[in-house]
Amino acid sequence: MSWREDLGMAAFRRIDPEVAHGLALRALGLGLVCLPGQITSPRLATRLAGLSLPNPLGLAAGMDKNAVALGPLSRAGFGFLEVGATTPRPQQGGAKPRLFRLPEDRAVINRFGFNNEGMEAMAARLRDRPRDAVIGLNLGANKDSPDRAADFSTVLARCGPDLDFATVNVSSPNTENLRDLQGKAALEALLQGVLATRDGLERPIPVFLKIAPDLSEAEIADIAAVAAGVGIDGIVATNTTLSRDGLTGRHRDQKGGLSGAPLFEKSTQVLERLWAETGGAIPLIGVGGVGSGGEAYAKIRAGASAVQLYSALVYGGMGLVSTILQELEQLLERDGFATVAEAVGVGR
């Protein structure tokens, strides 16, 4: 991290977290953040569900909920970007304050509740997206929708023509009863509807499923079976957790989803279980607690073809992207892997 970015991060940490989030996006848009451009090498370049990625490190959904900074983010070094979550109608989300830093734990708790400007605003911005970046959309459902399962297909039909991939988010803890859609029967019906919508697009795209970390082994097995049965293109493991084990920060008892460093082990265990259940037949994307090249590498060795991060940027800034990729390349080289794909699922 440069001294300028270090000073900027220190200033951001003194103001309300949600205000700081908005200011960070504006700073990106105004060109106030030094960005490295595309980062790639023969060792880092990889494929994910048919997508060619310059490197395996992606930006998770939540950073750019409304796709207002796609240009700058596409030059920040990420191998792919995921924006959203987006619902059919605009939604205010939960009452403020709803975002809390836990610096002692290098963690974040949020209870945003799918706050976003809706699919029409998202579709308009995606039409002007950078075409040299891999960009996907996290699909959500309105809190008061009479048919939440149908909402995912509705958003995909509207925004799909300008996407490279889409992620079905049934794992946010901040929309009441949303996680119930991870049940076997409900999930199968939902995914069949989304995939039918995808197949109707002029340019069909990969569809991923994002799951929660707070699942039993039986639930993980059910999800793996449904994913294989319907032909999902990948599984994102995982979303935020409801667990508060081991936290020391003063906001540790706030309601909402916990992300950041404390999620690393729990989410990686889910990833390992999914790898075992699927036999490597379904691409996996590892998310949760990635803040270093070593942690990205651990996710890959646990079964992830690619990884994502977001919360670590709160503490490490955008310069963390370059650092992680440099560390990851060194680790791959150290262990004799010529590509990321060679390291996937070899075990931690």
N, C-alpha and C positions, 0 to 999 in steps of 0.2 A: 504494500500500500504506500503510495506517495505521501509526502508530508502534507500536501494540499488536501488529499482525500482523508488523511488522518484527522486533520483539523475539522474538515466538514463533518466527518462521522461523529466527532466529539460534540460538535454543535447540535447535530440532529438528536443525539441521545439526551439532550437537555430539554427537549420539547415533547409535547404529546406524541405518542407513537404513530397515531393515524395521521396527524398533521405532517409529521416527518416523512411518512410514506408518500403522501401527496407531493411534498416539496422535492423528494428524491426523483419522482417521475418527471416533475417540471425541470429539474436540473439536467436530467438526461436529455429531455427535449430541447433545451436551450444550448446544448453542447458544452455544458460546464464540467462534464466528467470525461476524463481521458479514457478512450476506448481502444483496444488493440486490433479490432477488426477480426476477420476469421482466423481461428487457430486450428491448424491441422498438421498431420504428418502421416506417412504410410502406416505407422504404428497406431495412431489414434483414430484414423478414419475407420468407420464401421457401418454396418447396415442394421436396421431395425424394422422388421416387418415390411421389408421391401423399400424402405426409405434409406437413401444414401446420406450419411451424416459425416461432416468433417471431423467430429470428435463425439464421444459418448456422453458429454456433460450437458444436460438440458436445464432450462429454467422452468421450475414448477409453476402451476397455476396459482394465482393469488397476488403475485407481484404486479402484474398489469391486467387488472380485472376487465378493463374496458378497451384494451388495445390502443392506448393513447401514446405509447412510446415504442412502437414496433421498429421504427427505423433505427434509433439508437441501440435498442436491445439486440438487434440483428448484427450490430458491430461490436458487441461486448465480449465476443469470444465463445459464446455458447454454440453447441452443435445443433440445438433445436430449441424452440420456444413454445411454451403452452400458455395461452391467455385464458381469461375467464376466471371463475365460472360465469356462464351466461344463461339466463332464464328467458322464456318467451316474452314476458312483460317486465318492464323495469321494476326494481324492488329495492326498498330502502334498507332492508336488513335489520339487524338487532339495534337496540338502543345503545347510545354512547355513554360512557367509554366502553369499547369492545375489543381493544387491542392492548396487550400488556407485555412489557419486556421483563425478562427474568435474567439479567446479566450475570448473576452469580452462577446460574445454571446454563448460560448460553442458550436460552430457550425463549419461546414466545407462546403466549396463550391468546387465541382470538375467538370471538363469538360473532363474527360478521353476519352470518346468516344469508349468504349468497346476495350481498348488496351489489347491484350492477345496473347498468343503464338499459338492459334489455337487448334482445336479438336484433332489432332494427338498427340501433346505433352500432352494434358490433359488426353487422353485415356491411354497413357503409364504410367502416374503417378497414375492414378486411379487403374490400375492393381495391384500396390504395396501398396494400401491404407490399413490403419488399419481396420481390420474386426470387431473390437469390438466397433466401433463408427457408428453413423448414419450420413451419408454423402450424400449431394445432390449437384446438379449442376444447376447453373443459365444459361439458354440457351439464346444465343444472335444471332444477324444477322449481316453479314458484311455490312458495310456502302455502298459499291458499288455493292451489290448483285442485280442481275436482278430479283430475287424472294426471298424477305426477309422472307416471310411466310414459304417457303420451308426450309430455313436455320435452323429453330428451330428443324424441324423433322430430318434433316441431322445430327445435333449435337447429338440429342437424340439417333439415331440409332447407332452412332459410340461409344458413351460413356455409353449408358444405361446399358449394362451388369454389370458394376461395380458401379452402383448408388443405393441408397436407395430411392431417390426421385429426381424429376426435377422441375425446376421453369421456366415458360415461361415469359420472361422479355420483355414486349411491352411498358414499362413505363419509360425507361431512357430518360431524356430530351436532351441527348448529341449526339444522332444520329438523323439527320434531318428526320422529318416525321415519325419516328418510332412510336410515340404515336398515329398516325392515325390508327394504327392497333387495337386500343381499341374501334373503332367504331363497332356497332353491327354486321353488315354483315361480315366485314373483320375479326373480332375477332372469330366469329362462324366458319368460314371456316378454319382459322389458327388452332384453337383448335381441330377441328375435325381431321385435318391432323396429329397433334402431338399425339393425343390420339390413332389414328390408328397405328402410329409407336410404341407407348408404348405397345399396345395390341399384337404387333408382336414380342416383346422381349421374350426371354426364361423365364425371371422372370419379369412380369409386375410390375411396381412401381407406386406410387402416383405421379400425375402431378398437380402442383400448378400454379396459375396465379398471377403475380405481377402487381399491378395497381398503377397509379399515384394518388397523393393527390389532384391534381388540377382539380377535376371533379365536374360537377354539380350533383344535386340530380337525374336528369333524366338520366344522363350518368351512375351513379352508379346503378340505377335501371335496365338499359339495360344490364350492365355487369353481375349483379346478375342473370338476366333472362337467358342470354347466358350460364353462368357457370352452372346453374341448368339444362338447356336443353341439353348440351353436356355431362354432367356428370363429370365435373372437380372435383378433389379431395380436393381442398382447394384454398383459395384466400389470397394472401399476401398483406396487406395494411399497409404501402404504400412505394413507392419509394421516391426519393428526390423531392423537390418542386422548382418551378420557382419563388415563392413568396419571397419578401424581407421585408415583414412587420416587423417593430419593431427592425431591426438590427442596431447595433451601431459600429461594427467592421470596420476597415479601408478598408477591402476587400469586403464590403457588396454589391458593385455594379459590382463585377466580374460576368461574364456570367457562367452558369452551374447550376447544381442541388445543392440545399441547403439541408444539413442533420444536425442532432444534435438537441439540446434542443429546438430551435424555431419551429421545425417541430412537436413537441409532440401533441399539441392541434389539429392542422389541421388533422394529420394522425389518431388521436383517434376519431375525429368526423366522418371521413370516415368509420372507423371500426364500430362505433355505427350504422351508416346508413346501412352498409352491413348486420350487425346482424339483423336489423329490416326487411330488404328486403328479406333475406334468411330464416328468422325464425329459425335460428340456425341449418339449415339442411346441410350447407356446412361448414366444419372447416375453421376457420380464423386464420391467423398468423399476429400478430400486430408488426409493425416496425415503428420507427420514434421517436427519442427523448428519448429513454429509457436509463436512466443513474442511476437509483436507483431501489430498491425493490418496493417502492411506485408507481413508474411509470410503472413497469412491472405489478404490481397488478391492476392498473387502466386499462391497456390494457385488462387484463384477464376479469375483471368485465364488460368491454365494449363489450366483445364477443370473445376475442382471446383465442384459445385453447393452443397457444404457442406464444412466442415473440422472436424477434431477436434484436441484437444491433451491432453496429460497431463504429460509430463516437465517442461515449462516451469513447471508449478505448483510443482515442487520448489524452484525458485529464485525464482519470482515471487509465490507465494501465490495464494489465491483471488481477491484483488483484481485479478489480471491479467485475469480474464474481462471485467470492466467496461472496463478500459483498452483491451483489444484491440477490443472492439465499438465503443467511441467512436472509436478511430483508424480502424477500417474504414469507419464511416459517413462520416467526414470525407473519406477517400480516394475513396469512391464519389461523394460530392457534388462533390469537386474535379474529377473526370473526367466529370461530367455524366451519371452513371448514376442513374436513378430507383429501380432495384431491383438486388438482387444478381444476379438472373437475366440482366440486360442485360450484365453484365461477364463472365459465364462463357465461357471459351474465347477471349476477344478477343486473347490473347497477352500475354506478359510484356514 
